Amino acid sequence: MIEKIAVLADSGSDLNVSNKDLPLFLLPLRIIIDEKEYVDKKDITLNEVLSKIDDSKVSTSLPSPKDILETFDLIKSQGFTHVICIPISKGLSGTMNIILQMAQEYEGLNIEVIDTKNISMASGYSSLEALDMIRNKVPFQEIVQKINERLTLKKVFFTVEKLLYLKRGGRIGLVAATVAELLKIKPVITCNEHGIYYTVKKERGYQRAVNELINQVVEFVADSKSYDVTLLNSNTSLDLSELAEKIKSRLPKMKSFHLSNITPALAIHTGPEALGIAVSLD
């Protein structure tokens, strides 16, 4: 059987791929503002979400079973035979579980679902690797195996100026958030081996947290000979050009560097002044 392979990711992977010829399909998360629903990145922008985040009732919801079914139908209609689904961590979102349920019942496609145990571009990098292997004619099962084997080579670290938004989303307890705000403590957060947020460091003040963000990435890459880096932003007031140069100077073996806004659906849980650095080791 000739394999024609597609990759399915969700918008929480922060992929900004402009090449429409790639076999990449994106499932958008949903954003609900004052009971009106928007499609992530399609119906609403990052700035629009951030302008409403403090004065409106804002939440997110998962892609519906209908969205997933229609996407599978679209993939099949374009002649694809196999799909590698690479959503964000099931420890942070229910998207993966819904995809898994739909995939088990769907006929006409060979579907594998991978838990990246990660979020944002730390998840997105796995999709980019899969696309690269597809381009190089690597067989389906080998791609799935290699993506799974390389999950621990990807990481995202981020910090926020205010803990309010993580607290609202249930990502941090009320007492912890209140004490941290009083002491001006800013966390540096990543995902653990189960794909759940945990704080790797706490700093007094936002700028010190941003510096520690870079330190954590430097520690993660260690003596790696090559790696890709993405700086992720949610309307920080810091000079991004200056910050980018600082990151590049600390990570001299960088193969590629990108600057990207986080998707609106993720910004709801981080608020403005959020910064992240995602890295993928070769």
Summary of the structure (lengths in Angstrom):
residues: 282
radius of gyration: 18.7
end to end distance: 31.0
largest distance: 62.0
contacts: 948
relative contact order: 0.16
helix: 39%
strand: 27%
